[in-house]
Amino acid sequence: MPQVSITTAEVKLITWLKKPGESVKRGEPVLEVETDKATVEVESYVDGYLRTQKYPNGSTVPVEAVIAIITTAPNEAIVEEQAPVAREKIKSPAQNSPAVGTPLTLKSDRIDISPVARKLAESNRIDISQLKGSGPGGRIIKEDVEAAIQQGAKEPAHFPVPVIAKPETFSSMRSAIAQRTALSKATIPHYYVSIEIDMQAAMTLIEDLKKIASSRSIDAPTVTDLILWACGKTLPQFPYLHSSWTEKGAVIHPEINLGLVVGLEEGLIVPILQHADQKGLFALTDATRKLKQKARRGGLSSSELTGGTFTVSNLGMFGVSSFIAVINPPESAVLALGAIVKRPVADEKDEILVRPILHATLSVDHRMVDGIMAAKFLKALKEVLENPSFLLLEL
């Protein structure tokens, strides 16, 4: 079981997506698990055949536990190991020692429901215990929940009066966010550097790119896409801004993996845009769009939630002029983007012009990066976004 979340020591196994004997490909989802933040697909590391499942659906699985055996050939001999004991309703020692050839099956009260169906049911206050699944093996799927909504199978909304003596219990996602942000502020000496960027050339370029995208029948880049792309091109010059602090020294990550903060009703999640510096603008736009969609429907894989080296958070679409963000450990910096606001500015001839101005603030770990380096990074990012000829070279 891989470390699908850096805050999680164990996960809940929701369902196996592959059966014993079936072939699997490297990168193909094999099972779904639930962490403190999201439902995640765990992918196979190799090509081969799934021979043994060590944990049943509904089990609590420790990180790094052996969960399955995959062989290169369908009939390859394997050395049987004692199956791990799932922490689900073991009533007697006899149940822990099944006879040879007898599969270990453990009952679980967990309802088999897809992540999309669960989220839809929660948002509409549908009691999933009353639903009958029409999916494989009786699994509740999106169509089952939609049918219940149409039939009016909605639980009455309850608005309890808050009781001071009994505070509301936070969700696992909110608890994880609380732990991570508290850890960040307690252990990382933050400081903040801000800059204003004239986005006139960038906005003009985006309008031109919309026409190109339309002719190719692909998604046009947004302002966020453009800034992610610009970060990917600028960060290689500043290795300590995509590194991690350890007691033995700095760990400089060779990859530029950008985290993009995505807001959800229950909190937020940070999917990772892998190797952002190696992507063209249209390819990055497509990858970002897919990550956002998967984040909102609960279908991110483990590789899409880990390995981030620098994070970007944008609240500009809500009209926020500026804000400062909390660094996501073990990263060393996060870039916060406000709204693009039209403001009067003086040009080189002291003539007043109206320009679209973006306010960006970089939160930095002072153990890794001093103010001069942070300022140089923002200056370089500003030059990229204010120079349309540089942007066009990559298209």
Secondary structure, DSSP 4 states (H G I P E B T S, - for coil): ----STT-SEEEEEEESS-TT-EE-TT-EEEEEE-SS-EEEEEPSSSEEEEEESS-TT-EEETT---EEEESSTT------PPP--SS---SGGGGSPPTT-----------B-HHHHHHHHHTT--GGG----SGGG-B-HHHHHHHHHTT-PPPP--PPP-TTSPPPPPHHHHHHHHHHHHHHHHS-EEEEEEEEE-HHHHHHHHHHHHHHHHHTSPPP-HHHHHHHHHHHHGGG-GGGGEEEETTEEEE-SS--EEE-EEETTEEE--EETTGGGS-HHHHHHHHHHHHHHHHHT--BGGGTS---EEEEE-GGGT---------TT-SEEEEEEEEEEEEEE-TTS-EEEEEEEEEEEEEETTT--HHHHHHHHHHHHHHHH-HHHHHTT-
